[in-house]
């Protein structure tokens, strides 16, 4: 149920932010909203699936865990490491991605 609400929120926010008039080298084109909204929505879904499928390892206690998507989606990251909070020891810092 939560995934449905998140998907609807992303769809509605994409529709609200999408522009329907495109300026291409001085020419104006009217573009249907779904030509802009659908690719952005698909991109959000693909990123969600990629992020949710990853497992992270705490460098302190070596616990493998899957953080919630909203904890990892917009956090600071460097290569294969992201800032996350370990559910076992409570350490918050860079955790390496396992797969």
C-alpha positions as CSV (number, residue, x, y, z in Angstrom):
1,X,0.0,0.0,0.0
2,X,2.9,2.3,0.8
3,X,4.4,1.7,-2.6
4,X,1.1,2.8,-4.3
5,X,1.1,6.1,-2.4
6,X,4.7,6.7,-3.2
7,X,4.1,6.0,-6.9
8,X,1.1,8.3,-6.9
9,X,3.0,11.0,-5.2
10,X,5.8,10.8,-7.7
11,X,3.3,10.8,-10.6
12,X,1.4,13.8,-9.3
13,X,4.5,15.8,-8.5
14,X,5.9,15.0,-12.0
15,X,2.7,16.2,-13.6
16,X,2.7,19.4,-11.6
17,X,6.3,20.2,-12.5
18,X,6.1,19.2,-16.2
19,X,6.1,21.8,-18.8
20,X,4.0,21.5,-21.9
21,X,5.8,24.0,-24.1
22,X,9.3,23.3,-25.4
23,X,11.6,25.9,-26.9
24,X,14.0,24.2,-29.3
25,X,16.5,26.5,-31.1
26,X,14.0,29.4,-31.1
27,X,11.0,27.3,-32.2
28,X,8.1,26.7,-29.8
29,X,6.5,23.2,-29.7
30,X,3.4,22.2,-27.7
31,X,4.2,18.8,-26.2
32,X,1.6,16.7,-24.4
33,X,2.3,16.4,-20.6
34,X,2.7,12.7,-20.7
35,X,5.7,12.9,-23.1
36,X,7.5,14.6,-20.2
37,X,5.9,12.9,-17.2
38,X,6.0,9.3,-18.2
39,X,9.8,9.1,-18.8
40,X,10.5,10.9,-15.5
41,X,8.1,8.6,-13.7
42,X,9.7,5.5,-15.3
43,X,13.2,6.9,-14.2
44,X,12.0,7.2,-10.6
45,X,10.6,3.7,-10.6
46,X,13.9,2.2,-12.1
47,X,16.0,4.1,-9.5
48,X,13.7,2.8,-6.8
49,X,14.0,-0.8,-7.9
50,X,17.8,-0.5,-8.2
51,X,18.2,1.1,-4.7
52,X,15.8,-1.3,-2.9
53,X,17.6,-4.3,-4.3
54,X,21.0,-3.4,-2.9
55,X,22.4,-4.7,0.4
56,X,24.9,-2.6,2.5
57,X,27.5,-3.8,5.0
58,X,28.4,-1.9,8.2
59,X,32.2,-1.5,8.5
60,X,32.0,-1.7,12.3
61,X,30.0,-4.8,13.0
62,X,29.9,-6.4,9.5
63,X,26.1,-6.6,9.5
64,X,24.4,-6.9,6.2
65,X,21.2,-4.8,5.9
66,X,18.8,-3.3,3.5
67,X,17.9,0.3,4.4
68,X,14.6,1.8,3.6
69,X,14.5,3.5,0.2
70,X,13.9,7.0,1.6
71,X,16.9,6.6,3.9
72,X,19.2,5.9,1.0
73,X,17.6,7.6,-2.0
74,X,19.0,11.2,-1.6
75,X,21.8,10.6,0.9
76,X,25.4,11.5,0.3
77,X,27.3,8.8,-1.5
78,X,30.8,8.1,-2.9
79,X,31.3,5.3,-5.4
80,X,29.8,2.2,-3.8
81,X,29.3,3.7,-0.3
82,X,26.4,5.6,1.0
83,X,25.7,7.2,4.4
84,X,23.3,4.8,6.3
85,X,22.5,3.9,9.8
86,X,23.3,0.3,10.8
87,X,20.2,-1.4,12.5
88,X,22.5,-3.6,14.6
89,X,25.1,-1.3,16.2
90,X,23.5,2.1,15.4
91,X,26.6,3.5,13.7
92,X,25.7,6.2,11.1
93,X,28.3,6.6,8.4
94,X,29.5,5.3,5.0
95,X,28.5,1.7,4.4
96,X,29.7,-0.3,1.4
97,X,27.3,-1.8,-1.1
98,X,27.6,-5.5,-1.2
99,X,26.0,-6.4,-4.6
